[in-house]
């Protein structure tokens, strides 16, 4: 039990983001993290699709959300949370992007990195099956 379906969907969502979407007038006054939160749930456990699913799994298993990260593909495949360790570089690039072009670059880099995490996860699954 984990959030693999949400992880795969998030990769697709990141890949679908365009400069046109980022330049939407409704997002004009938002910073990078807020834009990505609006578009994908990025950066907040209450809105992140991965965190929401991991929280549901934690509630089913333990009756609380304290251990929710252990159900997340980030932790399973990399041994670290989405914003820590080797995952930090692409996470911080999104947070700190200073313009829409840089944000788009950061989002695309995160999607590519997520694909490598997914590959590692799938390799790990092959070994256990």
MIGUTI-820751 format. One record per residue: chain; residue number from 1; y, z, x of N, C-alpha, C in turn. Coordinates in pm, 1 decimal, padded with zeros to 6 digits. Example, Ala and Ser with C-alpha at 12.3 -4.5 7.8 and 13.67 -1.06 7.14 Angstrom:
<marmars>
   mol   seq       n.py       n.pz       n.px      ca.py      ca.pz      ca.px       c.py       c.pz       c.px
     A     1   -00569.0    00780.0    01319.0   -00450.0    00780.0    01230.0   -00330.0    00780.0    01320.0
     A     2   -00225.0    00708.0    01285.0   -00106.0    00714.0    01367.0    00003.0    00787.0    01290.0
</marmars>
This chain:
<marmars>
   mol   seq       n.py       n.pz       n.px      ca.py      ca.pz      ca.px       c.py       c.pz       c.px
     A     1   -00118.2    00000.0    00083.3    00000.0    00000.0    00000.0    00125.4    00000.0    00088.5
     A     2    00206.7   -00101.7    00066.7    00332.7   -00111.1    00139.3    00425.6   -00207.6    00066.8
     A     3    00531.6   -00243.3    00131.3    00633.0   -00329.4    00069.6    00632.5   -00471.3    00127.9
     A     4    00515.1   -00523.4    00158.2    00504.8   -00655.0    00221.2    00562.3   -00766.0    00132.6
     A     5    00538.4   -00759.0    00003.6    00591.2   -00861.9   -00087.0    00744.3   -00863.3   -00081.9
     A     6    00804.2   -00745.6   -00085.6    00950.3   -00735.1   -00078.7    01001.8   -00783.0    00056.9
     A     7    00926.7   -00753.5    00162.6    00965.0   -00796.7    00297.4    00969.7   -00949.1    00304.0
     A     8    00866.0   -01013.5    00253.8    00862.1   -01160.3    00253.4    00975.1   -01218.0    00168.5
     A     9    00999.8   -01157.5    00053.8    01107.6   -01204.3   -00033.1    01244.1   -01186.7    00033.0
     A    10    01259.9   -01079.3    00109.1    01386.7   -01056.2    00177.1    01411.3   -01160.9    00285.5
     A    11    01306.5   -01201.1    00354.6    01320.6   -01309.0    00452.9    01372.1   -01434.2    00382.2
     A    12    01312.0   -01469.6    00269.9    01355.8   -01587.3    00194.3    01501.1   -01572.6    00149.1
     A    13    01536.4   -01452.9    00104.4    01673.3   -01427.4    00059.3    01771.2   -01448.4    00174.6
     A    14    01739.4   -01391.6    00291.8    01826.0   -01409.8    00409.3    01838.1   -01557.8    00445.1
     A    15    01726.3   -01629.2    00440.0    01728.7   -01771.8    00474.7    01811.3   -01853.5    00375.4
     A    16    01822.2   -01806.0    00252.5    01896.2   -01880.0    00149.8    02047.3   -01857.0    00156.1
     A    17    02090.8   -01760.2    00234.6    02233.9   -01730.5    00243.2    02304.6   -01840.6    00321.9
     A    18    02413.3   -01887.1    00264.8    02492.2   -01994.3    00325.7    02635.1   -01945.6    00348.4
     A    19    02707.8   -02020.7    00426.6    02849.0   -01989.8    00447.9    02925.0   -01997.6    00315.3
     A    20    02886.0   -02088.6    00231.8    02948.5   -02100.8    00099.8    02930.5   -01971.8    00018.7
     A    21    02809.6   -01915.3    00020.7    02786.3   -01788.9   -00050.6    02870.3   -01676.4    00008.4
     A    22    02880.4   -01673.7    00139.8    02956.8   -01567.3    00206.2    03106.8   -01581.8    00181.7
     A    23    03151.3   -01703.3    00156.1    03293.5   -01728.0    00131.1    03330.1   -01719.3   -00016.8
     A    24    03240.1   -01671.6   -00097.9    03265.9   -01654.0   -00240.2    03391.1   -01567.5   -00258.2
     A    25    03486.5   -01611.4   -00340.4    03610.9   -01534.5   -00359.7    03587.4   -01389.3   -00404.7
     A    26    03479.0   -01362.4   -00475.4    03450.5   -01224.1   -00517.9    03421.5   -01132.9   -00398.4
     A    27    03384.3   -01191.9   -00285.9    03350.2   -01114.3   -00166.7    03465.5   -01108.8   -00066.2
     A    28    03577.2   -01167.2   -00102.1    03688.3   -01188.6   -00009.1    03732.1   -01062.5    00065.9
     A    29    03740.3   -00951.5   -00002.0    03793.0   -00829.6    00060.1    03683.8   -00735.9    00111.0
     A    30    03560.7   -00780.5    00108.0    03449.6   -00696.7    00152.9    03421.7   -00717.3    00301.0
     A    31    03375.4   -00611.3    00366.2    03327.6   -00621.0    00503.8    03183.6   -00670.2    00506.3
     A    32    03132.2   -00695.9    00623.0    02999.1   -00754.9    00639.2    02888.0   -00671.9    00575.3
     A    33    02886.8   -00542.1    00601.5    02781.2   -00458.0    00546.2    02786.9   -00456.5    00393.7
     A    34    02906.8   -00450.4    00339.2    02922.8   -00447.2    00193.9    02880.8   -00580.3    00131.7
     A    35    02914.6   -00690.2    00196.1    02872.2   -00821.8    00147.1    02720.3   -00829.2    00142.8
     A    36    02657.3   -00788.2    00251.4    02511.7   -00796.3    00256.3    02446.1   -00696.8    00160.2
     A    37    02510.4   -00584.7    00136.9    02458.6   -00491.7    00036.9    02466.4   -00556.6   -00100.5
     A    38    02576.9   -00621.2   -00128.6    02595.3   -00689.4   -00257.2    02491.4   -00800.3   -00275.5
     A    39    02466.2   -00877.9   -00171.0    02375.0   -00992.0   -00181.2    02227.6   -00954.1   -00172.3
     A    40    02196.0   -00850.1   -00094.3    02054.2   -00821.6   -00065.6    02014.4   -00674.7   -00077.1
     A    41    02109.7   -00584.9   -00092.0    02077.7   -00442.6   -00092.3    02082.6   -00380.4    00046.2
     A    42    02123.4   -00455.1    00145.9    02126.5   -00413.6    00286.4    02198.5   -00280.6    00308.7
     A    43    02138.6   -00196.1    00392.8    02209.3   -00081.5    00447.5    02215.0    00044.4    00364.2
     A    44    02141.8    00049.9    00253.0    02146.6    00168.9    00169.1    02010.0    00187.3    00103.9
     A    45    01951.4    00303.6    00119.0    01817.2    00326.8    00064.9    01812.6    00317.0   -00087.4
     A    46    01925.7    00332.6   -00153.4    01928.8    00321.8   -00299.6    01934.7    00177.9   -00348.9
     A    47    01970.9    00084.8   -00261.2    01983.1   -00054.9   -00303.3    01890.5   -00149.6   -00226.8
     A    48    01840.5   -00108.1   -00113.8    01750.6   -00192.3   -00034.2    01617.9   -00210.2   -00108.3
     A    49    01579.6   -00334.7   -00129.1    01455.6   -00363.1   -00201.9    01333.1   -00307.6   -00129.7
     A    50    01337.3   -00308.1    00002.5    01225.6   -00252.7    00079.9    01217.3   -00101.7    00061.2
     A    51    01331.6   -00036.5    00068.7    01336.4    00109.4    00053.1    01297.5    00152.1   -00088.1
     A    52    01341.6    00075.6   -00186.5    01309.0    00109.9   -00324.8    01157.5    00108.5   -00344.3
     A    53    01092.4    00003.0   -00297.1    00946.0   -00005.7   -00311.2    00877.1    00102.6   -00229.1
     A    54    00921.2    00124.7   -00107.7    00861.3    00229.1   -00023.9    00879.3    00365.9   -00089.8
     A    55    00994.4    00389.2   -00151.5    01019.4    00513.9   -00222.7    00925.2    00532.1   -00340.4
     A    56    00900.0    00422.4   -00414.0    00805.6    00428.0   -00526.1    00666.3    00464.7   -00477.0
     A    57    00624.9    00403.2   -00367.6    00492.2    00432.2   -00311.1    00483.7    00576.1   -00262.6
     A    58    00590.1    00625.0   -00202.0    00593.0    00763.6   -00155.4    00585.0    00860.3   -00273.7
     A    59    00655.4    00827.8   -00380.6    00650.4    00912.5   -00500.7    00509.1    00915.8   -00558.9
     A    60    00442.9    00799.7   -00562.2    00305.6    00793.8   -00614.0    00212.0    00878.0   -00529.2
     A    61    00229.3    00870.5   -00399.3    00135.8    00936.8   -00306.9    00167.1    01084.4   -00286.5
     A    62    00296.5    01116.9   -00267.9    00334.7    01252.6   -00228.2    00419.6    01327.1   -00330.6
     A    63    00468.3    01257.2   -00433.5    00552.9    01322.5   -00532.1    00697.3    01339.0   -00487.6
     A    64    00732.3    01277.0   -00375.2    00870.8    01278.4   -00326.7    00893.2    01155.2   -00239.5
     A    65    01017.8    01134.3   -00199.9    01052.3    01017.0   -00118.0    01069.1    01049.7    00029.3
     A    66    01037.0    01171.0    00068.7    01059.7    01213.8    00207.2    00986.0    01127.9    00309.2
     A    67    00868.7    01080.9    00274.3    00790.0    01001.3    00368.0    00792.4    00853.2    00339.4
     A    68    00895.5    00807.3    00269.5    00894.9    00669.0    00222.6    00888.6    00564.3    00333.7
     A    69    00946.7    00591.1    00447.8    00949.3    00490.7    00555.0    00810.5    00455.9    00607.3
     A    70    00714.6    00544.1    00593.1    00579.4    00511.9    00641.7    00514.0    00401.3    00559.8
     A    71    00569.3    00371.1    00443.4    00518.1    00263.3    00359.8    00591.2    00131.2    00384.8
     A    72    00684.5    00131.0    00477.6    00766.1    00012.4    00503.6    00706.6   -00072.3    00615.9
     A    73    00709.4   -00202.5    00595.3    00658.2   -00296.2    00695.4    00728.1   -00276.9    00829.6
     A    74    00858.2   -00246.0    00827.9    00929.1   -00222.9    00954.6    00857.5   -00117.1    01037.0
     A    75    00826.3   -00005.1    00976.9    00762.5    00105.6    01048.6    00617.9    00071.1    01083.2
     A    76    00547.4    00010.2    00989.3    00407.2   -00024.2    01012.3    00393.1   -00121.5    01129.4
     A    77    00477.8   -00224.4    01132.7    00464.0   -00330.7    01234.1    00534.1   -00299.9    01364.9
     A    78    00645.0   -00224.3    01360.5    00722.0   -00202.8    01483.3    00719.7   -00058.6    01531.7
     A    79    00676.4    00032.1    01445.3    00676.8    00173.1    01483.2    00813.0    00237.7    01470.2
     A    80    00907.8    00166.4    01411.3    01042.6    00220.3    01397.2    01104.5    00175.9    01265.4
     A    81    01208.2    00247.4    01224.5    01278.1    00213.7    01101.1    01356.0    00083.4    01117.8
     A    82    01404.8    00029.9    01009.0    01471.4   -00101.1    01008.5    01595.4   -00106.3    01096.4
     A    83    01655.3    00007.3    01121.4    01780.7    00011.6    01198.3    01762.8    00077.0    01334.9
     A    84    01639.8    00099.9    01376.6    01615.3    00168.3    01503.1    01532.0    00086.4    01600.1
     A    85    01526.9    00132.3    01722.5    01444.6    00068.3    01825.3    01478.8   -00078.2    01842.4
     A    86    01376.3   -00161.9    01851.3    01397.2   -00306.4    01867.9    01459.8   -00370.5    01744.3
     A    87    01454.7   -00302.8    01631.3    01510.0   -00355.7    01506.4    01661.8   -00339.0    01498.7
     A    88    01714.7   -00253.9    01585.2    01856.8   -00217.9    01579.8    01949.7   -00335.7    01607.9
     A    89    01914.1   -00420.0    01701.7    02004.3   -00527.2    01744.9    02046.4   -00617.1    01628.2
     A    90    01949.6   -00665.3    01551.4    01984.7   -00756.0    01441.5    02047.9   -00680.8    01324.7
     A    91    02009.7   -00556.2    01304.6    02070.4   -00474.1    01199.1    02218.8   -00450.9    01229.1
     A    92    02246.8   -00410.2    01350.5    02385.1   -00381.9    01390.4    02469.7   -00509.4    01393.9
     A    93    02407.8   -00622.3    01428.8    02482.9   -00748.6    01430.8    02535.0   -00781.7    01291.4
     A    94    02456.7   -00753.8    01188.9    02502.5   -00775.1    01052.1    02615.1   -00678.2    01019.8
     A    95    02594.4   -00552.1    01049.1    02696.1   -00450.9    01018.0    02829.5   -00478.4    01085.2
     A    96    02825.1   -00528.0    01207.6    02946.7   -00539.7    01287.7    03007.1   -00679.9    01291.4
     A    97    02948.9   -00773.7    01217.5    03002.5   -00910.1    01216.8    03147.4   -00907.7    01168.2
     A    98    03236.4   -00971.8    01242.3    03380.1   -00965.0    01214.1    03434.3   -01081.0    01131.9
     A    99    03351.9   -01180.9    01108.3    03393.8   -01290.6    01021.4    03268.8   -01350.7    00957.1
     A   100    03289.4   -01440.0    00863.2    03177.8   -01495.0    00785.0    03082.5   -01579.6    00870.6
     A   101    03136.0   -01651.5    00967.1    03050.8   -01732.8    01054.5    02959.4   -01642.5    01136.3
     A   102    03016.5   -01536.1    01193.0    02936.0   -01440.8    01271.1    02833.7   -01370.4    01182.1
     A   103    02873.4   -01340.9    01058.7    02780.2   -01277.4    00965.7    02663.8   -01370.2    00934.3
     A   104    02693.0   -01496.3    00910.4    02586.6   -01592.4    00882.7    02491.7   -01602.2    01002.4
     A   105    02546.2   -01607.9    01122.3    02463.0   -01611.3    01243.0    02374.2   -01487.7    01250.5
     A   106    02432.3   -01372.2    01223.0    02357.1   -01246.6    01229.2    02246.6   -01243.4    01124.4
     A   107    02274.9   -01292.7    01005.6    02176.0   -01295.4    00897.8    02059.6   -01387.2    00935.9
     A   108    02091.3   -01502.5    00990.5    01985.9   -01596.6    01031.1    01902.2   -01538.5    01145.1
     A   109    01966.5   -01467.6    01238.6    01892.2   -01403.2    01347.3    01801.4   -01293.3    01293.0
     A   110    01850.5   -01217.9    01195.4    01768.9   -01112.8    01134.0    01647.6   -01174.9    01065.0
     A   111    01667.7   -01285.1    00993.2    01556.4   -01351.9    00925.4    01451.3   -01398.4    01026.0
     A   112    01497.5   -01457.3    01136.5    01403.4   -01501.7    01240.0    01328.5   -01383.4    01300.1
     A   113    01400.1   -01276.5    01326.7    01335.8   -01156.9    01381.0    01235.3   -01099.8    01280.5
     A   114    01271.9   -01100.3    01153.6    01180.8   -01050.0    01050.4    01052.1   -01132.4    01045.8
     A   115    01061.5   -01260.5    01073.1    00941.3   -01344.2    01078.0    00847.8   -01299.2    01190.0
     A   116    00903.9   -01260.1    01304.4    00818.5   -01211.8    01414.0    00756.2   -01077.4    01377.1
     A   117    00830.8   -00994.1    01305.7    00776.1   -00866.1    01259.0    00662.9   -00893.3    01159.9
     A   118    00681.7   -00988.8    01071.7    00578.4   -01025.6    00975.4    00453.3   -01076.8    01046.6
     A   119    00472.0   -01158.0    01147.1    00357.6   -01207.1    01225.2    00281.4   -01091.3    01288.4
     A   120    00352.4   -00995.3    01343.9    00288.3   -00878.3    01403.5    00212.4   -00799.6    01297.0
     A   121    00274.0   -00781.7    01183.0    00208.7   -00711.4    01072.4    00078.4   -00782.4    01032.8
     A   122    00084.8   -00914.4    01021.8   -00033.7   -00991.1    00982.9   -00141.9   -00984.8    01090.1
     A   123   -00101.3   -00985.2    01217.5   -00197.9   -00969.2    01327.6   -00266.4   -00832.2    01318.2
     A   124   -00188.4   -00731.4    01290.4   -00244.0   -00595.9    01278.6   -00343.1   -00588.9    01161.7
     A   125   -00310.9   -00655.5    01053.3   -00397.7   -00656.5    00936.0   -00529.2   -00728.9    00964.1
     A   126   -00522.4   -00838.2    01040.7   -00643.1   -00910.4    01077.6   -00738.8   -00822.5    01156.0
     A   127   -00685.5   -00739.6    01243.1   -00767.6   -00650.8    01325.9   -00836.2   -00542.6    01242.9
     A   128   -00770.7   -00499.4    01134.8   -00827.8   -00390.8    01054.1   -00919.4   -00440.7    00943.5
     A   129   -00919.0   -00572.8    00919.0   -01005.6   -00627.6    00812.6   -01130.8   -00688.0    00867.1
</marmars>
